[in-house]
Amino acid sequence: MECVLCKTPHSAAFKVIQKPERNYFHCPICDLIFMSPDEHLSAAQEKARYDHHQNEDMKGYRAFLEPLVKDLEQYAQSSRRPPSEIQVLDFGCGPTAFLGNWLTEKSFRVTNYDLYYQPDQEALKKNYHVITSTEVWEHLQKPLEEISKLVNLLKPGGLLAVMTSSHKGEAAFHDWYYRRDLTHVTFFSEKTMKWIANHFHLQLTKSRSPFWIFKK
């Protein structure tokens, strides 16, 4: 099977028999683990699950995202721009656009985009100082295509800030809670993130699962 990220042929197949049972592939080059495309949920099934995600303004969720928000505030300070001059795309904002709304409260200029909830393609025709993508990359069925799109939208010197949990290899994968959500189809490791940085000529400035920050 060709890797859906680095396009290396012959990714190794393995099967998880614990429920929910699924077939996966593990790339020997970029270390990506990805679900067999034949076993992906339909778009309707996927959206039905997203409709039940809890990412409204709750104290716990705010605490979960706070390190990322602080990183963006530090970026504003280091770039010597007020937040009102920093254009941010929240890619995969979800139904509540919680992160985008929070950043707007902090005076960042935010555009929200989501395949299902805010699908305005005009958002993908601009360039941004910062692109955030939280709890999104594990859902990407075509990660090379989607990540390429994000890198192209990023201004030189800009940040691509990602939140997704890293896998610890096949041995730990079978019992990993993160893979039990069947909308999670693509799993990255630190090695994968380094491959992405090298491939797209980015600097990986933060590498501490689930936080990953790339600088263009």
KEMI-466394 format. One record per residue (C-alpha): residue number from 1; x, y, z; residue in one letter. Coordinates in pm, whole numbers. Layout:
% KEMI-466394
@k NUM; px X; py Y; pz Z; r a
...
//
This chain:
% KEMI-466394
@k 1; px 0; py 0; pz 0; r m
@k 2; px 130; py 344; pz -90; r e
@k 3; px 174; py 574; pz 210; r c
@k 4; px -87; py 851; pz 208; r v
@k 5; px 175; py 1100; pz 331; r l
@k 6; px 517; py 1032; pz 182; r c
@k 7; px 396; py 810; pz -106; r k
@k 8; px 646; py 538; pz -25; r t
@k 9; px 521; py 206; pz -169; r p
@k 10; px 469; py -109; pz 33; r h
@k 11; px 363; py 26; pz 371; r s
@k 12; px 331; py -273; pz 604; r a
@k 13; px -22; py -397; pz 670; r a
@k 14; px -137; py -496; pz 1017; r f
@k 15; px -473; py -575; pz 1170; r k
@k 16; px -619; py -463; pz 1503; r v
@k 17; px -857; py -726; pz 1632; r i
@k 18; px -969; py -540; pz 1944; r q
@k 19; px -1297; py -365; pz 1885; r k
@k 20; px -1343; py -162; pz 1678; r p
@k 21; px -1162; py -403; pz 1446; r e
@k 22; px -981; py -235; pz 1158; r r
@k 23; px -695; py -281; pz 915; r n
@k 24; px -405; py -36; pz 914; r y
@k 25; px -77; py 32; pz 737; r f
@k 26; px 251; py 149; pz 888; r h
@k 27; px 496; py 339; pz 669; r c
@k 28; px 862; py 239; pz 721; r p
@k 29; px 990; py 577; pz 599; r i
@k 30; px 780; py 853; pz 759; r c
@k 31; px 636; py 635; pz 1041; r d
@k 32; px 277; py 727; pz 962; r l
@k 33; px 7; py 479; pz 1064; r i
@k 34; px -313; py 505; pz 862; r f
@k 35; px -639; py 315; pz 841; r m
@k 36; px -717; py 117; pz 528; r s
@k 37; px -907; py 361; pz 303; r p
@k 38; px -1162; py 88; pz 232; r d
@k 39; px -1270; py 102; pz 597; r e
@k 40; px -1323; py 477; pz 637; r h
@k 41; px -1662; py 596; pz 752; r l
@k 42; px -1884; py 767; pz 498; r s
@k 43; px -1902; py 1147; pz 504; r a
@k 44; px -2250; py 1127; pz 660; r a
@k 45; px -2131; py 888; pz 932; r q
@k 46; px -1828; py 1106; pz 998; r e
@k 47; px -2032; py 1425; pz 1036; r k
@k 48; px -2283; py 1250; pz 1266; r a
@k 49; px -1996; py 1171; pz 1502; r r
@k 50; px -1859; py 1526; pz 1482; r y
@k 51; px -2202; py 1660; pz 1572; r d
@k 52; px -2161; py 1495; pz 1912; r h
@k 53; px -1810; py 1628; pz 1984; r h
@k 54; px -1791; py 1841; pz 2297; r q
@k 55; px -1576; py 2143; pz 2225; r n
@k 56; px -1788; py 2426; pz 2354; r e
@k 57; px -1661; py 2683; pz 2601; r d
@k 58; px -1586; py 2459; pz 2898; r m
@k 59; px -1320; py 2518; pz 3159; r k
@k 60; px -1144; py 2189; pz 3083; r g
@k 61; px -1135; py 2248; pz 2708; r y
@k 62; px -1004; py 2601; pz 2759; r r
@k 63; px -725; py 2464; pz 2978; r a
@k 64; px -649; py 2204; pz 2708; r f
@k 65; px -599; py 2475; pz 2445; r l
@k 66; px -431; py 2734; pz 2667; r e
@k 67; px -69; py 2630; pz 2590; r p
@k 68; px -137; py 2684; pz 2221; r l
@k 69; px -293; py 3024; pz 2281; r v
@k 70; px 10; py 3127; pz 2487; r k
@k 71; px 240; py 3019; pz 2204; r d
@k 72; px 50; py 3246; pz 1965; r l
@k 73; px 69; py 3537; pz 2207; r e
@k 74; px 445; py 3484; pz 2232; r q
@k 75; px 466; py 3477; pz 1853; r y
@k 76; px 287; py 3812; pz 1839; r a
@k 77; px 533; py 3959; pz 2089; r q
@k 78; px 840; py 3821; pz 1910; r s
@k 79; px 718; py 3942; pz 1571; r s
@k 80; px 658; py 4289; pz 1718; r r
@k 81; px 307; py 4301; pz 1579; r r
@k 82; px -8; py 4359; pz 1781; r p
@k 83; px -253; py 4067; pz 1759; r p
@k 84; px -485; py 4289; pz 1552; r s
@k 85; px -229; py 4272; pz 1268; r e
@k 86; px -188; py 3893; pz 1279; r i
@k 87; px -411; py 3702; pz 1039; r q
@k 88; px -505; py 3357; pz 1170; r v
@k 89; px -680; py 3069; pz 994; r l
@k 90; px -840; py 2812; pz 1223; r d
@k 91; px -852; py 2513; pz 990; r f
@k 92; px -1108; py 2260; pz 1110; r g
@k 93; px -1277; py 2495; pz 1355; r c
@k 94; px -1573; py 2264; pz 1427; r g
@k 95; px -1933; py 2370; pz 1489; r p
@k 96; px -1857; py 2618; pz 1769; r t
@k 97; px -1532; py 2771; pz 1638; r a
@k 98; px -1424; py 2784; pz 2002; r f
@k 99; px -1054; py 2848; pz 1945; r l
@k 100; px -1118; py 3108; pz 1677; r g
@k 101; px -1361; py 3293; pz 1901; r n
@k 102; px -1113; py 3288; pz 2187; r w
@k 103; px -837; py 3428; pz 1965; r l
@k 104; px -1077; py 3693; pz 1836; r t
@k 105; px -1138; py 3797; pz 2196; r e
@k 106; px -763; py 3845; pz 2219; r k
@k 107; px -776; py 4074; pz 1913; r s
@k 108; px -626; py 3834; pz 1656; r f
@k 109; px -779; py 3861; pz 1307; r r
@k 110; px -933; py 3516; pz 1271; r v
@k 111; px -1088; py 3336; pz 977; r t
@k 112; px -1263; py 3008; pz 1058; r n
@k 113; px -1285; py 2718; pz 815; r y
@k 114; px -1435; py 2372; pz 850; r d
@k 115; px -1523; py 2116; pz 585; r l
@k 116; px -1866; py 2053; pz 739; r y
@k 117; px -1954; py 2358; pz 948; r y
@k 118; px -1789; py 2660; pz 783; r q
@k 119; px -1700; py 2545; pz 431; r p
@k 120; px -1649; py 2885; pz 266; r d
@k 121; px -1370; py 2824; pz 16; r q
@k 122; px -1277; py 3194; pz 17; r e
@k 123; px -1097; py 3125; pz 345; r a
@k 124; px -856; py 2904; pz 152; r l
@k 125; px -765; py 3173; pz -98; r k
@k 126; px -582; py 3404; pz 144; r k
@k 127; px -245; py 3393; pz 316; r n
@k 128; px -200; py 3390; pz 692; r y
@k 129; px 61; py 3464; pz 957; r h
@k 130; px -70; py 3173; pz 1167; r v
@k 131; px -268; py 2860; pz 1084; r i
@k 132; px -409; py 2656; pz 1370; r t
@k 133; px -537; py 2303; pz 1327; r s
@k 134; px -642; py 2146; pz 1655; r t
@k 135; px -777; py 1791; pz 1676; r e
@k 136; px -793; py 1779; pz 1297; r v
@k 137; px -492; py 1599; pz 1151; r w
@k 138; px -598; py 1260; pz 1286; r e
@k 139; px -907; py 1294; pz 1064; r h
@k 140; px -718; py 1369; pz 741; r l
@k 141; px -774; py 1101; pz 479; r q
@k 142; px -532; py 1268; pz 237; r k
@k 143; px -273; py 1426; pz 466; r p
@k 144; px -15; py 1510; pz 198; r l
@k 145; px -272; py 1704; pz -1; r e
@k 146; px -417; py 1884; pz 301; r e
@k 147; px -86; py 1971; pz 465; r i
@k 148; px 49; py 2097; pz 132; r s
@k 149; px -253; py 2326; pz 111; r k
@k 150; px -188; py 2466; pz 458; r l
@k 151; px 182; py 2526; pz 396; r v
@k 152; px 99; py 2713; pz 75; r n
@k 153; px -143; py 2939; pz 266; r l
@k 154; px 119; py 3028; pz 526; r l
@k 155; px 320; py 3348; pz 494; r k
@k 156; px 701; py 3330; pz 521; r p
@k 157; px 795; py 3333; pz 888; r g
@k 158; px 446; py 3218; pz 983; r g
@k 159; px 342; py 2942; pz 1219; r l
@k 160; px 149; py 2623; pz 1156; r l
@k 161; px 24; py 2518; pz 1500; r a
@k 162; px -114; py 2165; pz 1527; r v
@k 163; px -264; py 1957; pz 1804; r m
@k 164; px -280; py 1580; pz 1756; r t
@k 165; px -159; py 1297; pz 1978; r s
@k 166; px 140; py 1097; pz 1859; r s
@k 167; px 144; py 719; pz 1830; r h
@k 168; px 407; py 507; pz 2006; r k
@k 169; px 443; py 234; pz 1745; r g
@k 170; px 247; py -74; pz 1649; r e
@k 171; px 291; py -257; pz 1979; r a
@k 172; px 112; py 16; pz 2172; r a
@k 173; px -132; py 101; pz 1895; r f
@k 174; px -373; py -190; pz 1943; r h
@k 175; px -485; py -77; pz 2290; r d
@k 176; px -451; py 296; pz 2228; r w
@k 177; px -772; py 483; pz 2314; r y
@k 178; px -707; py 741; pz 2043; r y
@k 179; px -757; py 497; pz 1758; r r
@k 180; px -1097; py 382; pz 1890; r r
@k 181; px -1268; py 688; pz 1745; r d
@k 182; px -1331; py 566; pz 1390; r l
@k 183; px -1310; py 919; pz 1251; r t
@k 184; px -942; py 902; pz 1351; r h
@k 185; px -776; py 752; pz 1045; r v
@k 186; px -424; py 900; pz 1034; r t
@k 187; px -170; py 885; pz 1316; r f
@k 188; px 157; py 1075; pz 1337; r f
@k 189; px 466; py 1028; pz 1550; r s
@k 190; px 752; py 1262; pz 1632; r e
@k 191; px 944; py 1100; pz 1344; r k
@k 192; px 650; py 1175; pz 1113; r t
@k 193; px 644; py 1538; pz 1218; r m
@k 194; px 1018; py 1566; pz 1150; r k
@k 195; px 959; py 1415; pz 805; r w
@k 196; px 689; py 1678; pz 741; r i
@k 197; px 925; py 1956; pz 850; r a
@k 198; px 1201; py 1831; pz 619; r n
@k 199; px 971; py 1769; pz 324; r h
@k 200; px 810; py 2113; pz 337; r f
@k 201; px 1126; py 2299; pz 443; r h
@k 202; px 977; py 2400; pz 776; r l
@k 203; px 1133; py 2435; pz 1119; r q
@k 204; px 973; py 2218; pz 1387; r l
@k 205; px 992; py 2459; pz 1680; r t
@k 206; px 770; py 2267; pz 1922; r k
@k 207; px 761; py 1890; pz 1938; r s
@k 208; px 579; py 1775; pz 2249; r r
@k 209; px 271; py 1564; pz 2186; r s
@k 210; px -2; py 1673; pz 2138; r p
@k 211; px 150; py 2014; pz 2049; r f
@k 212; px 345; py 2064; pz 1728; r w
@k 213; px 448; py 2399; pz 1585; r i
@k 214; px 611; py 2445; pz 1246; r f
@k 215; px 766; py 2771; pz 1128; r k
@k 216; px 790; py 2856; pz 761; r k
//
